[in-house]
């Protein structure tokens, strides 16, 4: 499994993560990131890492657990 | 011998290509050649947080030496590429050294269009970390500041300068309002009022005749005869692709490196980012985008196409660009502005948040500008390139307004 972490304080609501992986990330009504699943399968890790890296303010990380 | 991918250009396009090569399982050597000596850094903060002193060079570093070593990316900083031999598969650096490659990625970006009114102390462009640091030093001394050009860079610099407490800021553009091309007339007027409301003197619809320098400082002369004294001038009039070093190669250059849908400029030669001109399927044209997100997407695609040559993927661009001005986030996706018809959907806080949706002449949804309403932006971004009508998207966006305690949408 891999762990998905977000720093809501950094999030600016650019929404790249949601467009890349809307099964893992969403934005709340204030436009701040919400992690829908904080653990993802190893098989999903590359895709979710790509989504995390698409954040312009580096508010997201995916780490091996 | 291990294959070698040489990436020329160490900003976001180059760094993300290098990282995506590793993520795609590429096990050859990866060299990241950069003209600047600084570690790779991100550019959007240069006109915002870094300029204002709210973020540091460390904050905007894209790849540290440790992270590069861990990923097996060899950094080659402070070395400009000066030539390319496609058939011989090597590039030449300014000091004459040649680097051999199996695959080459051109990610040299774009440079600021220089001031046509001459360069002199106090007159700045903004594209590199060095530019931002020099501008921050001058803005730290106060105004007056004159910003020539109300595109993304100019509008953001004017807003940041006001946020920094610079008292006397003037924003000048021959267009009728800021970001006129992408916002369309009504929304561009809103943006002009945004700047005026934040204390910026705005002069739109008038060009600049020249910049003079005297003992008292700089003087910006407008075509209508008005003169604005300035301690600092920022010239934000666009960027030109850094493709000069490829002039003697056989690559097709046309305001950037012309690529196919896979990002290929020639056999084993690819381009990404501001320097790349790629086919846009919906516009049926070659497009060179200077957008962070499209660069990141191109980098991922080109890295895949190098690592998995047997299953290349074509670019599927969805335009997306954002701009932060004062406490507003403006997000733009798809085809917007110009002569397109448009409707406005009020957001959760209608005084502050809204979406403007644009339609193609046949009524299909073309694109959107959202202001302080990221959830509407997501809906619109996903709909770009679909067959949805403007009315359908208007309905979906309206449904994104949060329901209040009384059960009504604002």
Boltz contact constraints between the chains, C-beta under 6 A:
constraints:
  - contact:
      token1: [A, 13]
      token2: [B, 374]
      max_distance: 6.0
  - contact:
      token1: [A, 14]
      token2: [B, 322]
      max_distance: 6.0
  - contact:
      token1: [A, 15]
      token2: [B, 374]
      max_distance: 6.0
  - contact:
      token1: [A, 15]
      token2: [B, 377]
      max_distance: 6.0
  - contact:
      token1: [A, 15]
      token2: [B, 378]
      max_distance: 6.0
  - contact:
      token1: [A, 16]
      token2: [B, 293]
      max_distance: 6.0
  - contact:
      token1: [A, 18]
      token2: [B, 378]
      max_distance: 6.0
  - contact:
      token1: [A, 19]
      token2: [B, 381]
      max_distance: 6.0
  - contact:
      token1: [A, 27]
      token2: [B, 374]
      max_distance: 6.0
  - contact:
      token1: [A, 27]
      token2: [B, 375]
      max_distance: 6.0
  - contact:
      token1: [A, 29]
      token2: [B, 402]
      max_distance: 6.0
  - contact:
      token1: [A, 31]
      token2: [B, 374]
      max_distance: 6.0
  - contact:
      token1: [A, 46]
      token2: [B, 23]
      max_distance: 6.0
  - contact:
      token1: [A, 54]
      token2: [B, 296]
      max_distance: 6.0
  - contact:
      token1: [A, 56]
      token2: [B, 292]
      max_distance: 6.0
